[in-house]
Amino acid sequence: MTMREYQCAAAEFAEFAPDSMYPFLGLAEEAGEACGKVAKWIRKNGDAGVYRDLILREQIEKELGDVLWMTAACAAMFQLDLGSVAKANIAKLTDRKARGVIVGEGDDR
C-alpha cells in the first residue's frame, strides 16, 4: 500500500468537522499512548528486552497505526499528500546528513 492509498483509505473513517483541530490534538494523544505503553513496560521490567517483548510489539503496532491515521488526517486538512510529505522529509534528512547536521537542534539546520 502506498502512502497515498493509505491516506485515501484512512479518510473514509474521518468523523469530525473538516475545519476541526481534532486530528492535531489526536496525534499528540496517540503518540502519547504509544510512549505510555513503552514507559509502563520499562517501569515494570526495566530497559533490557523492551524490543523483544511480543505483546508490547503488538500494542505498539496498533498505537503507531493510530499515529499514522492522525498524521494522514492532519496532512489532509492542509491538502497535503502524505506521500509527498514523506518524500520531502527524506529529502530534508538526506540533506542534513550530507551536511553533517543530522544530529542537532532547530528546524533550519
Number of C-alpha atoms within 10 A of each C-alpha: 6 9 16 14 11 15 22 16 13 15 14 8 10 13 8 10 8 12 9 11 12 15 23 16 12 18 20 13 15 20 16 14 18 20 15 13 15 19 15 11 16 14 9 9 11 11 12 8 10 15 10 9 10 10 9 16 15 11 15 18 13 13 19 17 14 19 22 20 23 26 18 26 26 21 19 17 14 9 9 13 16 23 17 13 14 12 12 12 12 12 12 15 14 13 14 16 12 10 10 11 12 14 9 9 8 6 5 6 13
